[in-house]
């Protein structure tokens, strides 16, 4: 891919939420706290994944960043400027530095791929010759150099999203907001789009906020992750921290969907149909699993691995292993007690 910038993008935006709350009131005066006391910081050039189930407040959070919704209270700083309460004219100026990527692409069906990318450049007042050059560069960058004359209905879902990404990059933004940008795509196309977003981040230093309900998206692209539930950020940290040691039930459920390193209910029932005791053990450098397993064998127990997986994230490895032990009860209990001193071990029972 060739470099798409006519002028270099700005340094990535720093985002700071300070106790931000957004309350919606319906016609019956009933209030809903879509965002409830959120405090977090996204450093310039970071990729933040915001994950939660439907209704958690993810999309409202994005709309607060670009000023499409106004917070009820708190401060929301973009590079030190509080966007809450700004006039529409000032918000329009700030939005020129923000690119949006949407779930349903939001392309103009009456415009070609090139015409869609060119549209924000026209609005910015860029001259025709410069616009044409910029559009060609962007099409080439997203791998659609030969699709400029195609209309959206002539493009696949992945190609439409690449047009959407090119359009979002047109004005050299310092911040990209991606709201469920891959949920309408198949897994292979999702991988390609996420790879492109990661390349954009690494090459140009653009801050990216990815809203998703898929933990695999967070695992693939993000540096930090914020887990939302009922409008609150209930867990926040590096991807490694949240994946390796989720602190909340909602985070643990999301992590389980991406890692699949523990038996699900059906698998557990099948495993329990056989003799022996089943344990799931956290694997870390300090867990001491292999020493405990060797001691159990010396004490007359047999041990077999029946489920598990190890993952490497942000240059660190972690995982879980489910094992079956048969033999003397004393040897099995010693195995459990030994590991309980150094790591998390859970017995699977009926």
Buried (B, 14 or more C-beta within 10 A) or exposed (E): EEEBBBEEBBBBBBBBBBEBBBBEEEEEEEEBBBBBBBEBBBBBBBBBBBBBEEBBBBBBBBBBBBBEBBBBEBBBBBBEEBBBEBEEEEBEEBBBBBBBBBBBBEBEEEBBBBBBBBBBBEEEEBEEEEBBEBBBBBBBBBBBBEBBEBBBEEBEBBBBBBBBBBBBBBBBBBBBBBBBBBBBBEEEBBBBBBEBBBEBBEBBBBBBBBBBBBBBBBBBBBBBBBBBBBBBBBBBBBBBBBBBBBEEEBBBEBBBEBBBBBBEEEBBEEBBEEEBBBBBBBBBEEBBBEEBBEBBBEBEBEBEEBBBBEBEBEEBEBBBBBBBBBBEEEBBBBBBEBBBEBBEBBEBEE
